[in-house]
Amino acid sequence: MLFTSPLFLFVFLPAFIAAYYLVPPSSHARNYVALAGSVLFFAWGEPVFVFALMAFTYIDYKVSLAVAPGSTITPKHKKAILAAAIVFDVAALIVSKYLNFIVAGVLAPLHIRLEVPSIPLLLGISFITFHRISYLVDSYKGRAVPPRNFFDCALYIFLFPQLIAGPIIRYHDIGNQIHQRTHTPDGFLTGFFRFSIGLAKKLLIADPVGHVADKIFGFPAGEVSFIYAWGGIIAYTLQIYFDFSGYSDMAIGLGRMMGFRFPENFNRPYISQSVTEFWRRWHISLSNWMRLYLYIPLGGNRISSARTYLNLWIVFLISGAWHGAAWNFIAWGAYYGFFLCIERAASLNAAFRIALPRALRHILTMLIVIVGWVFFRSKSLDYAVTYLGVMFGFVTPSTGNLPPWGFVFGNRELATIVVASILSFAVLPAWSPGRSLQAAWTETTAAQGIRTMGLQFVTSLLLVLLSVSAMVSSDYAPFLYFRF
């Protein structure tokens, strides 16, 4: 079930919100409604795997009790149990997502032939696995309030706003809120406003520019012209940002409507002036998860310079593989690992520091990011290499079969690219779409506060109406991160 589908917008969401607020205002009662709605939401897309995920969640819950600080089990056995549970969770991810790639992409070139059943990619398996590992490790470390019962644990795993494509919510971030949270009209309206912004990002911006990217990347890489190659990857650069940040906005808004406060996942990444800064602003929840649960346990930067660079490479190779079971994703991870190591070496060694103007640093950073998106969007590593060759003049394409310019770049698509570029790259005054309406109330007079709240509500309705109009008149386009 998609956030942008009529079924979700006009049937599931209104029914769920009504049921959620009609039950007694206690965390127990509303948690049960949230869990039931979340299980139904997931079962709509995975009617079989939902039972397996519930069983796995129960196992994780029992393991969390065994490894928690208050458990009577010895520390040595706690570590063994935790390690076994994490290995089990990772193994389930590998079997679901990577088994076919390992057999066809790794073993077959080595002339090792194995017959494996075709296993479908389970919806949201990458995000779900990271949530489960977060829950187990945070329980072991005592970093969050323990769940009162199995239903609290299940709600953390199944909570539908962030279930399929994030943000990656650590149990540490949400454990206390599962026990107790506040529901206010201010919070609900703020969440609705945030949801409407995300819906507009997806339907009014990401989908139109995505049609351009899909058309161009649908051609053989060797037949794409220089102009089309750059136009296609610029369109994709905008699409993936507005698509994924739009989903995150919708998830954060839905959570806020339920009284939850999820951490931010994007902070205007395309204004970054270094690759390091880009990764502090892009998919923030993934970066934080990788740092806390992988980079630091590997030793981080506490051992030696060589080990620090190796740890960065490992983290980004795993990040690339986490996004997709293909060599181009692994190359994407290695690509960013390389630039992050270069930037770290330059920052630590004065001999390598070069003072560049801010504008030039921004241009160079965006060039690195755009080239990286070629690996990410391409069908294969060979396709990416050829496409990059066309972009930089190393490959002469045969463009005889290309359609006319207007077939690919219509007036609506060009206008959307211009607007999306301004929103992405322009340095605008700092403002958060999740800013509390209560702040507007307290910082102004009561009358001004009412006008601000009313304007925000009307704006939300207008964005929803425009988005629904676009949804009705356009083709189906799932969120990009659903494939991961």
DRENLO-603115 format. One record per residue (C-alpha): residue in three letters; chain; x, y, z. Coordinates in steps of 0.25 Angstrom, whole numbers, plus 2048, in hexadecimal, padded with zeros to 3 digits. Each point is the difference from the previous one (the first is absolute). Example, Ala and Ser with C-alpha at 12.3 -4.5 7.8 and 13.67 -1.06 7.14 Angstrom:
   aa  ch    x    y    z
  ALA   A  831  7EE  81F
  SER   A  806  80E  7FE
END
This chain:
   aa  ch    x    y    z
  MET   A  800  800  800
  LEU   A  806  80D  7FB
  PHE   A  7FF  80D  808
  THR   A  7FC  806  7F2
  SER   A  7F5  7F7  7FD
  PRO   A  7F2  803  800
  LEU   A  7FE  7F4  809
  PHE   A  809  805  80B
  LEU   A  7FC  80F  7FF
  PHE   A  7F1  7FE  800
  VAL   A  7FD  7F3  807
  PHE   A  80C  7FB  808
  LEU   A  805  80D  806
  PRO   A  7F2  806  804
  ALA   A  7FB  7F3  806
  PHE   A  80D  7FE  808
  ILE   A  801  80E  805
  ALA   A  7F1  7FF  804
  ALA   A  802  7F3  807
  TYR   A  80D  805  807
  TYR   A  7FA  80D  806
  LEU   A  7F2  7F9  804
  VAL   A  807  7F6  80A
  PRO   A  803  805  80E
  PRO   A  80C  80A  800
  SER   A  80A  7F6  806
  SER   A  80D  7FB  7FA
  HIS   A  7FB  7F1  802
  ALA   A  7F3  802  7F8
  ARG   A  806  808  7F5
  ASN   A  80C  7F8  7FF
  TYR   A  7F6  7F4  7FD
  VAL   A  7F9  808  7F5
  ALA   A  80E  804  7FA
  LEU   A  805  7F2  800
  ALA   A  7F3  7FA  7FA
  GLY   A  800  80B  7F5
  SER   A  80F  7FE  7FE
  VAL   A  7FF  7F1  7FE
  LEU   A  7F4  802  7F6
  PHE   A  808  80A  7F9
  PHE   A  80C  7F6  7FE
  ALA   A  7F7  7F4  7FD
  TRP   A  7FA  808  7F5
  GLY   A  80E  7FF  7F9
  GLU   A  805  7F3  806
  PRO   A  7F4  7F7  804
  VAL   A  809  7F4  803
  PHE   A  80D  806  805
  VAL   A  7F8  808  80B
  PHE   A  7FF  7F3  808
  ALA   A  80F  7FD  7FE
  LEU   A  803  80E  805
  MET   A  7F7  7FF  80C
  ALA   A  807  7F3  804
  PHE   A  80E  807  7FE
  THR   A  7FC  80C  808
  TYR   A  7FB  7F6  80B
  ILE   A  80E  7FA  800
  ASP   A  807  80D  800
  TYR   A  7F7  804  80C
  LYS   A  804  7F4  808
  VAL   A  80F  802  7FC
  SER   A  7FF  80F  805
  LEU   A  7FB  7FB  80E
  ALA   A  80B  7F6  801
  VAL   A  80B  80A  7FC
  ALA   A  7FB  80C  808
  PRO   A  808  806  80B
  GLY   A  7F6  7FA  80B
  SER   A  801  7F2  7FB
  THR   A  806  7F6  808
  ILE   A  808  7F9  7F5
  THR   A  80F  802  800
  PRO   A  806  80B  7F8
  LYS   A  808  7F5  7F7
  HIS   A  7F3  7F9  7FD
  LYS   A  7F9  80D  7FD
  LYS   A  80A  804  7F6
  ALA   A  7FF  7F2  7F9
  ILE   A  7F1  801  800
  LEU   A  800  80E  7FA
  ALA   A  80A  7FC  7F6
  ALA   A  7F8  7F4  7FC
  ALA   A  7F3  808  7FE
  ILE   A  807  80B  7F8
  VAL   A  806  7F5  7F7
  PHE   A  7F2  7FA  7FE
  ASP   A  7FA  80E  7FC
  VAL   A  80C  802  7F6
  ALA   A  7FE  7F2  7FB
  ALA   A  7F2  803  7FD
  LEU   A  803  80C  7F9
  ILE   A  80B  7F9  7F7
  VAL   A  7F7  7F5  7FC
  SER   A  7F4  809  7FC
  LYS   A  808  80B  7F9
  TYR   A  80E  7FB  7FD
  LEU   A  800  7F1  7FD
  ASN   A  7FD  801  7F1
  PHE   A  80B  80B  7FF
  ILE   A  80A  7F7  807
  VAL   A  7FD  7F4  7F7
  ALA   A  7FF  808  7F3
  GLY   A  80A  80C  802
  VAL   A  80A  7FA  809
  LEU   A  801  7F0  7FF
  ALA   A  7FC  7FF  7F1
  PRO   A  80C  808  7FB
  LEU   A  809  7F6  809
  HIS   A  7F9  7F4  7F8
  ILE   A  7F9  7FC  80D
  ARG   A  7F2  7FC  7FC
  LEU   A  7F5  7FF  80A
  GLU   A  7F1  7FF  7FE
  VAL   A  7F8  809  80A
  PRO   A  7F1  802  801
  SER   A  7FB  80E  7FB
  ILE   A  7FD  808  80D
  PRO   A  7F8  80D  7FE
  LEU   A  806  80C  807
  LEU   A  7F8  802  80C
  LEU   A  7F9  80E  802
  GLY   A  809  809  808
  ILE   A  80A  7F5  805
  SER   A  80C  809  800
  PHE   A  7F9  80A  809
  ILE   A  7FA  7F6  809
  THR   A  80D  7F8  802
  PHE   A  807  80D  805
  HIS   A  7F4  803  809
  ARG   A  801  7F2  806
  ILE   A  80F  801  802
  SER   A  7FE  80E  807
  TYR   A  7F6  7FA  809
  LEU   A  809  7F5  805
  VAL   A  80C  808  801
  ASP   A  7F9  80B  808
  SER   A  7FA  7F6  809
  TYR   A  80D  7FA  803
  LYS   A  807  80D  802
  GLY   A  7F4  805  809
  ARG   A  7FF  80C  7F7
  ALA   A  7F1  801  800
  VAL   A  7F4  7FD  80A
  PRO   A  7FD  7F1  7FE
  PRO   A  7F3  7FC  7FA
  ARG   A  7F4  7FD  809
  ASN   A  7FC  7F4  7F8
  PHE   A  801  7FA  7F3
  PHE   A  7F6  809  7FA
  ASP   A  809  80C  802
  CYS   A  80C  7F9  7F9
  ALA   A  7F6  7FD  7F4
  LEU   A  7FC  80E  7FF
  TYR   A  80E  805  7FF
  ILE   A  803  7F6  7F5
  PHE   A  7F2  801  7F8
  LEU   A  7FD  80F  802
  PHE   A  7FB  803  7F2
  PRO   A  805  80E  7FE
  GLN   A  80F  7FC  800
  LEU   A  7FE  7F1  7FD
  ILE   A  803  7FF  7F1
  ALA   A  80A  80B  7FD
  GLY   A  804  807  80D
  PRO   A  805  809  806
  ILE   A  808  7F5  807
  ILE   A  7FB  802  80E
  ARG   A  808  7FB  80B
  TYR   A  7F9  7F9  80C
  HIS   A  808  80A  809
  ASP   A  7F9  80C  7F8
  ILE   A  7F2  7FA  802
  GLY   A  7FF  7F7  80C
  ASN   A  7FC  80B  80A
  GLN   A  7F5  805  7F6
  ILE   A  7FA  7F2  7FF
  HIS   A  7FE  800  80F
  GLN   A  7FB  80E  801
  ARG   A  7FE  80B  7F6
  THR   A  7F7  80D  7FF
  HIS   A  7F5  802  7F6
  THR   A  7FC  80F  7FD
  PRO   A  7F9  807  7F5
  ASP   A  80D  808  7FE
  GLY   A  807  7F3  7FD
  PHE   A  7F6  7FA  7F7
  LEU   A  7FF  80C  7F7
  THR   A  80F  801  800
  GLY   A  801  7F2  7FC
  PHE   A  7F5  802  7F5
  PHE   A  807  80C  7FA
  ARG   A  80D  7F8  800
  PHE   A  7F9  7F4  7F9
  SER   A  7FA  809  7F6
  ILE   A  80E  806  7FC
  GLY   A  805  7F2  7FE
  LEU   A  7F4  7FC  7F8
  ALA   A  803  80C  7F7
  LYS   A  80F  7FD  7FF
  LYS   A  7FD  7F3  7FB
  LEU   A  7F4  802  7F6
  LEU   A  803  80E  7FB
  ILE   A  80F  800  7FF
  ALA   A  806  7F2  801
  ASP   A  7F7  7F9  7F7
  PRO   A  800  80A  7F4
  VAL   A  80F  801  800
  GLY   A  801  7F1  802
  HIS   A  7F9  7FE  7F3
  VAL   A  80B  807  7F9
  ALA   A  80B  7F8  807
  ASP   A  7F8  7F3  7FD
  LYS   A  7FF  803  7F1
  ILE   A  80F  803  7FF
  PHE   A  805  7F5  808
  GLY   A  7F7  7F7  7F8
  PHE   A  809  801  7F4
  PRO   A  80D  7F9  7FE
  ALA   A  80B  808  807
  GLY   A  808  800  7F3
  GLU   A  7F4  807  7F8
  VAL   A  7FE  80B  80A
  SER   A  805  80E  7FB
  PHE   A  809  809  809
  ILE   A  7F4  809  803
  TYR   A  7F6  7F5  803
  ALA   A  80B  7F9  809
  TRP   A  801  80D  808
  GLY   A  7F2  803  800
  GLY   A  7FC  7F2  804
  ILE   A  809  7FF  80C
  ILE   A  7FC  80F  805
  ALA   A  7F2  7FB  7FF
  TYR   A  803  7F4  808
  THR   A  808  808  80A
  LEU   A  7F4  808  803
  GLN   A  7F6  7F5  7FF
  ILE   A  807  7F7  80B
  TYR   A  801  80C  80A
  PHE   A  7F2  804  7FF
  ASP   A  7FB  7F2  7FF
  PHE   A  807  7FB  80C
  SER   A  800  80D  809
  GLY   A  7F1  800  7FC
  TYR   A  7FE  7F3  806
  SER   A  808  803  80C
  ASP   A  7F7  80D  802
  MET   A  7F3  7F8  7FE
  ALA   A  806  7F5  80B
  ILE   A  804  80B  809
  GLY   A  7F2  807  7FF
  LEU   A  7F8  7F3  802
  GLY   A  808  7FD  80C
  ARG   A  7FE  80E  805
  MET   A  7F1  7FF  7FE
  MET   A  801  7F4  809
  GLY   A  808  807  80B
  PHE   A  80D  7FA  7FC
  ARG   A  80C  809  7FD
  PHE   A  80A  7FA  7F5
  PRO   A  80E  805  7FE
  GLU   A  802  808  7F3
  ASN   A  805  7F8  7F4
  PHE   A  805  80C  7F7
  ASN   A  805  80E  802
  ARG   A  802  806  7F2
  PRO   A  80B  7F7  7FB
  TYR   A  802  807  7F3
  ILE   A  806  80C  806
  SER   A  80B  7F8  806
  GLN   A  80F  805  7FD
  SER   A  806  7F3  802
  VAL   A  7FD  7F1  7FF
  THR   A  801  7FF  80F
  GLU   A  7F6  80B  802
  PHE   A  7F7  7F9  7F6
  TRP   A  800  7F3  808
  ARG   A  7FC  808  80C
  ARG   A  7F4  806  7F9
  TRP   A  7FC  7F4  7F7
  HIS   A  7F8  7F4  806
  ILE   A  804  805  80E
  SER   A  7FA  7F4  807
  LEU   A  808  7F6  7F8
  SER   A  80D  808  802
  ASN   A  7FE  800  80F
  TRP   A  7FC  7F1  800
  MET   A  80D  7FC  7F9
  ARG   A  808  809  809
  LEU   A  7FA  7FA  80D
  TYR   A  7FE  7F2  7FC
  LEU   A  80C  7FD  7F6
  TYR   A  80A  80B  800
  ILE   A  802  802  80F
  PRO   A  800  7F1  803
  LEU   A  80B  7FE  7F5
  GLY   A  809  809  807
  GLY   A  7FC  80E  7FA
  ASN   A  80B  809  800
  ARG   A  806  7FC  80D
  ILE   A  80A  7F6  7FB
  SER   A  809  805  7F5
  SER   A  7FF  808  7F3
  ALA   A  801  7F4  7F8
  ARG   A  7F5  7F9  808
  THR   A  7F7  80C  7FF
  TYR   A  801  801  7F1
  LEU   A  7FD  7F1  7FF
  ASN   A  7F4  801  809
  LEU   A  7FA  80B  7F7
  TRP   A  802  7F7  7F4
  ILE   A  7F9  7F5  807
  VAL   A  7F5  808  805
  PHE   A  7FD  806  7F2
  LEU   A  802  7F3  7F9
  ILE   A  7F5  7FA  809
  SER   A  7F8  80C  7FE
  GLY   A  801  7FE  7F1
  ALA   A  7FC  7F2  801
  TRP   A  7F5  803  80A
  HIS   A  7F9  808  7F5
  GLY   A  801  7F6  7F5
  ALA   A  805  7F2  7FD
  ALA   A  808  804  7F3
  TRP   A  80E  804  7FD
  ASN   A  7FC  80E  7FD
  PHE   A  7FB  803  80E
  ILE   A  80D  7FA  806
  ALA   A  808  809  7F6
  TRP   A  7F7  80C  805
  GLY   A  804  7FC  80F
  ALA   A  80F  7FF  7FC
  TYR   A  7FF  80D  7F8
  TYR   A  7FB  808  80D
  GLY   A  80A  7F8  809
  PHE   A  80B  805  7F7
  PHE   A  7FC  80F  800
  LEU   A  7FE  800  80F
  CYS   A  80D  7FA  803
  ILE   A  807  80B  7F7
  GLU   A  7F8  80B  807
  ARG   A  804  7FA  80E
  ALA   A  80F  7FF  7FC
  ALA   A  7FF  80F  7FB
  SER   A  7FA  805  80C
  LEU   A  80B  7F9  809
  ASN   A  80B  804  7F7
  ALA   A  803  80F  7FE
  ALA   A  808  7FD  7F4
  PHE   A  7F4  7FB  7F9
  ARG   A  7F6  80B  804
  ILE   A  7FC  809  7F4
  ALA   A  7F9  80D  803
  LEU   A  7F4  800  7F5
  PRO   A  7F5  80A  7FF
  ARG   A  7F3  7FB  806
  ALA   A  7F9  800  7F2
  LEU   A  80B  7F8  7FA
  ARG   A  7FF  7F6  80C
  HIS   A  7F1  7FF  7FE
  ILE   A  802  7FD  7F1
  LEU   A  80B  7F6  802
  THR   A  7F7  7F9  80B
  MET   A  7F4  7FF  7F7
  LEU   A  808  7FB  7F4
  ILE   A  805  7F5  809
  VAL   A  7F2  7FD  805
  ILE   A  7FA  800  7F2
  VAL   A  80A  7F7  7FB
  GLY   A  7FD  7F7  80C
  TRP   A  7F1  800  7FC
  VAL   A  804  7FA  7F2
  PHE   A  805  7F3  807
  PHE   A  7F4  800  809
  ARG   A  7F5  802  7F5
  SER   A  807  7F7  7F5
  LYS   A  7FB  7F2  7FD
  SER   A  80E  7FA  801
  LEU   A  80F  804  803
  ASP   A  803  7FF  7F1
  TYR   A  7F4  809  7FD
  ALA   A  805  80B  80A
  VAL   A  80E  800  7FA
  THR   A  7FB  802  7F2
  TYR   A  7F6  80B  804
  LEU   A  80B  807  808
  GLY   A  809  7FF  7F3
  VAL   A  7F5  807  7F8
  MET   A  7FF  80B  80B
  PHE   A  80E  803  800
  GLY   A  803  7FE  7F1
  PHE   A  808  7F3  801
  VAL   A  7F5  7F8  7F8
  THR   A  7FA  805  7F3
  PRO   A  7F2  7FC  800
  SER   A  7F7  7FB  7F4
  THR   A  7F4  809  802
  GLY   A  7F8  7FC  7F3
  ASN   A  7F5  7FA  808
  LEU   A  7FE  80B  80A
  PRO   A  7F2  807  800
  PRO   A  7FF  80F  7FF
  TRP   A  803  809  80B
  GLY   A  7F1  803  803
  PHE   A  7FD  7F2  802
  VAL   A  809  7FF  80C
  PHE   A  800  80E  805
  GLY   A  7F2  805  800
  ASN   A  7FC  80E  805
  ARG   A  7FB  7FB  80D
  GLU   A  80D  7F8  802
  LEU   A  809  80B  7FD
  ALA   A  7F8  80A  809
  THR   A  800  7F5  80B
  ILE   A  80F  7FE  7FF
  VAL   A  802  80F  801
  VAL   A  7F8  801  80D
  ALA   A  806  7F4  806
  SER   A  80E  805  7FD
  ILE   A  7FC  80D  807
  LEU   A  7FB  7F9  80C
  SER   A  80C  7F7  801
  PHE   A  80C  809  7FD
  ALA   A  7FB  80E  804
  VAL   A  805  805  80E
  LEU   A  7F3  803  806
  PRO   A  7FD  805  80E
  ALA   A  800  7F5  80A
  TRP   A  7F3  7FA  803
  SER   A  7FA  7F3  804
  PRO   A  7F3  7FB  7FB
  GLY   A  7FE  7F8  80D
  ARG   A  801  80D  808
  SER   A  7F6  7FF  80B
  LEU   A  7F3  808  7FF
  GLN   A  801  802  80F
  ALA   A  80D  809  7FD
  ALA   A  7F8  809  7F7
  TRP   A  7F5  801  80A
  THR   A  80A  804  80C
  GLU   A  808  809  7F8
  THR   A  7F5  808  7FB
  THR   A  7F3  805  805
  ALA   A  7F4  7F7  801
  ALA   A  7F9  805  7F3
  GLN   A  80D  7FF  7F8
  GLY   A  802  7F2  805
  ILE   A  7F2  7FC  7FC
  ARG   A  803  806  7F2
  THR   A  80D  7F9  7FF
  MET   A  7F9  7F3  804
  GLY   A  7F5  802  7F6
  LEU   A  809  804  7F5
  GLN   A  809  7F3  802
  PHE   A  7F3  7F8  800
  VAL   A  7FB  806  7F3
  THR   A  80E  7FE  7FA
  SER   A  800  7F2  804
  LEU   A  7F2  7FE  7F9
  LEU   A  804  807  7F4
  LEU   A  80D  7F7  7FE
  VAL   A  7F8  7F4  802
  LEU   A  7F6  804  7F6
  LEU   A  80B  803  7F6
  SER   A  807  7F3  803
  VAL   A  7F3  7F8  7FE
  SER   A  7FD  807  7F3
  ALA   A  80E  7FC  7FB
  MET   A  7FE  7F2  805
  VAL   A  7F3  7FE  7F8
  SER   A  806  806  7F3
  SER   A  80E  7F8  801
  ASP   A  805  7F2  7FF
  TYR   A  803  7F7  80C
  ALA   A  80E  803  806
  PRO   A  804  7F9  80C
  PHE   A  80A  806  80A
  LEU   A  80F  7FE  7FB
  TYR   A  804  7FA  80E
  PHE   A  7F6  7F5  800
  ARG   A  809  7F8  7F7
  PHE   A  80A  800  80C
END
